[in-house]
Amino acid sequence: MNNEKKTVRFAVIGCGLMGREFACAAARWCQLSTDIPKPVIVGVCDLSEDARRYFTDNFDTVKYSTTDYHELLAAEDIDAVYCAVPHNLHKQFYVDIINAGKHLLGEKPFGIDKEDNAAILEAIKAHPEVVVRCSGEFPFFPGAQEMIRWIQSGAAGKIIEVRSNFRHSSDMDVNKPINWKRKIEINGEYGCMGDLGLHAEHIPFRMGWIPESVSAYLSNIVRVRPDGKGNTVPCLTWDNAHLVCNVKQGEDEFPLILETKRICPGATNSWNIEVDGLSQSARYSTDDPNAFYYTEHRGREQAWCRVDIGHKPMISTVTGSIFEFGFTDSMLQMWATFMCEVCGIPVPFGCLTPEETELSHKLQTAALISHKEHRAVTLAEV
């Protein structure tokens, strides 16, 4: 970190959609009203020159533009890396980044499978000086933060069940050409669980709701897709996943129901969590992003109440609280949180940890076995 200017010098490896979102968040750093060191992008790596050009055209701080990420890892004036590459490359890239002594915010699922994830965690253990986190922006919506505070308050009383899901309809079009996320050799056997699962798992895991077992139903709905060259090819990855998990809390236990769907009619990046309790229930959804819902109990009757939260994020900004909060705001909050963690600044709710990615891999590996063998599988088995 450059202490004089309070900046952290970043490289972006994988200059696609989320890399550009990071760049835009860095460009908006002045919106934060909290004194947090600023990320400055000084290097970019992508096989596509056009992808790199977005950064070189819009950020005069970019010093390195390359197709070889090793050049960035060798640079002494790069402190940290944002890496967004296909799942089959996670192990090689993440381990190399960590071994180079660079802080890392990586994309989900932190390895194509459980074995690759274990290799990444071993590298982290060997480099305790490096801060490593996984991307996940949705819990940083103010309504989601209100949901977290509500859970932590114990207002639910005895929990009946928890439902958490991430759904979209990007694959409803059966004529959509196949891409790498629909190929097992690149995406992995988890299918939709690989890059969507941690979205649904982030808050439950952080709240200490650790699954002991899982019963899974996985759906491969569209089995062939165009290859973009006039032919059709097999599409072997799971489109939708339903996981019913058993969670023990003290002497009680309850179902944690996790859903990840690429084929959900009408959904566009819909992220939802609901906690039903005997004393009170609550829910949050990005379908109504500025609202927090909870129940009022009147004798034997319950009524859902809606509170408009407004722009009240975890890390304060110059934006007035009466205004609305959106996805790009959640990206800024996630990146500000990661910067705090890199710089040792305490935060109430942090980014996804490597240990949480390890738990996710155990759960999803168990889910694959459960679906194949038509039985509940304990996480202790995997």
Secondary structure, DSSP 8 states (H G I E B T S, - for coil): -BTTTTEEEEEEES-SHHHHHHHHHHHTGGGB-S---EEEEEEEE-S-HHHHHHHHHH-TT--EEES-HHHHHT-TT--EEEE---GGGHHHHHHHHHHTT-EEEE-TTSSSSHHHHHHHHHHHHH-TTS-EEE---GGGSHHHHHHHHHHHHTTT-SEEEEEEEEE--TT--TTS---GGG-HHHH-TTTHHHHHHHHHHHHHHHTT--EEEEEEEEE----EEE-SSS-EEE--S-SEEEEEEEEEETTEEEEEEEEEES--TT-SSEEEEEEEESS--EEEETTSTTEEEEEEEETTEEEEEEEE--S--SS-BSS-TTS---HHHHHHHHHHHHHHHHHT---SS--B-HHHHHHHHHHHHHHHHHHHHTS-EEGGG-
